[in-house]
Amino acid sequence: MKKNLFRAAMFSAVIGSISFASCSKNDSPVDPVEPGTEQPGEEPAARWISLTAAFPNAAGTPGDGGTRAYAISVENAADPNYEVRIFDQDKGFALKSNRTARVQASADGNFLYNIQYTGAEGGVFNKYKVSGEGKYEEVGFELNTAVILGTSPRWTKAAEGIGVGVYAGAATLAYEGTAPNFVYKNRDSEVRIALLDLEATAITNTAQFTFPWSDAERAAGYGVSRIDVPVLNEAKTKVFIGCNVSKVDPTATPTINASGVPSWPTDRNVDGTKTLVLDYPTLRNPKVITSTVSKVNNHAYRTMTQYVGTDGHIYQATATSGSQILKISKETSEYDNSYNFDLNTALGVNGAAIKAWRYIKDGVGIVLYTTADSEGGYVALVNLTARTATKLAIDIEADAGLSSTFGQYQNIGLHGDFAYVPLTASGKDGNIYLVNWKTNEVKKGAKLINQSGSFFIGAY
């Protein structure tokens, strides 16, 4: 394999496809066989379902030490007598990452993608071909995106074959004057974006700019310290990026610290959920769109929150603390503020928080959520068209340890009529739950053998 190092000198708003090769590990990259390209007489690749699990770091922090993967067949996934021992050294595969990997996958399950998170190799992109069980072969180029995205990047498969990595620096306070007559100016931050060709393993474009607050938003005290979960629209003309928005009150009297530096008090009265939008693939014309039906941030944590629906609109959850799913219009690329799905209303519960979800098809999605008046973790099917929801019966839902692992959850697998949901409380065995999204039937599948401080976080 060859490692692709993206040089700082090449960083610019628009670049061509990059394949600089250095630090060769093998003579040439491995060319994977894509589905449908098998030679006559060859059998098509099996449909593998990759499971991922997180384990503790050296200090013992649960789920923060790295990620292992294990691939099973569709048949084994449905078999409650089949045991997945992902933490056995001769079974599971250790994905390259100093901390929990942010794993993405091709739709057919044949490839996993990851950008390593923190450490000496933080920011390095890796692609793995899936061959079953612990058999993962690293293919293509390694790409070092750290010069663009830093060593702790956020990224997603924003559309099939297309990755988008994002970075936002901390909001930096700017002010004028001297004590006590300080004048607030803004809390701007730097944004960097990188586009990845997941098939060719190449960086195809980058951009760098100041977060595009309007003059009114900037003067009102808005700032953003993290952006995440990018997704492309159906037409592949725009990229939408979730934002972690904060606000201070510039009209208030600032507090002045011992060094003479002022700070303005937090103002939680934001005017709505905000999303950063850019043209694709040029990454030009950045702007901010605002929902008037929600004020909860949409940047998530390690789970994807935005999906293109069968109808072409984007459906965006206010995860991982909100209860709402919002709609961005395919015609206007703005929020459709006439639409608001609220899980509290749909289920008749209080304090619902969507921790992870997946749009399936025809307005149907599956949601992992917690509630304010209980300690467990719950699963529901939602109908975004009818704005209804059905809570599913999961036998371990009352386990308080399940809700904490939901915060680390990354992906719900889909194949045919089933959603594949691996569920384990920290340190406890669990199962894959197969949810028939057409009938609402839940079947307990393969047993997941756990270990202390560890839990399963996704299926692909």
CORCORRA-V978817 format. One line per field, one symbol per residue. ss: DSSP state (H for helix, E for strand, - for the rest). phi: phi as a letter, one per 30 degrees, with the letter a starting at -180 (. if undefined). A space follows every 50 residues. Layout:
ss: ???
phi: ???
This chain:
ss: -EEEE--HHH-------E---E-------------------------EEE EEEEE----------EEEEEEEEHHHH-----EE--------EE------ -EEEE-----EEEEE--------EEEEEEE--E--EEEEEEEEE-HHHH- ---EEEEEE--EEEEEEE---EEEEE------EEEEEE-EEEEEEEE--- -EEEEEEEEE----HHHHH--EEEEEEEEEEE-----EEEEEEEEEEE-- ----EE-----EE--E-------EEEEEE-------EEEE---------- -----EEE-----EEEE------EEEEE------E-----EEHHHHH--- --EEEEEEEEE--EEEEEEE-------EEEEEE----EEEE--------H HHHHHH----E-EEE--EEEEEE------EEEEEEE-----EEEEEEE-- ----EEEEE-
phi: .cccccdddcdadbbddcbdcahdcbdaddcdddeicddejddddddccd cbbcbddddjdeicckbcbacbdeddddcdcdcccdcddccdcdddadbe dccbbdddidbcbacdciidcejddbbbdcbjhccbcdbicdcccddcci cbdcabddaeibcbcbbbdddcdcabjbdccdbdcabdbdcbbbcbdddd hbdcabbbadedddedddddjdabcabahdbcdedhcbccbdbccbbccd dddddcdddicdbcddbdddcldbbdbbdbcdichdaccbdccbbcdbdi bbcdcbbddedjdccbdddcbcccbcbcdddchcddddcacbdeddcicc idbdcaabdcahicbbbcbbbdcacdbbbbcccdddhbbbdcdcdcdddd dddddedcdcacdbaidbccbdbbdeicdabdcccdddcidcbdcedcdc beibadbabb
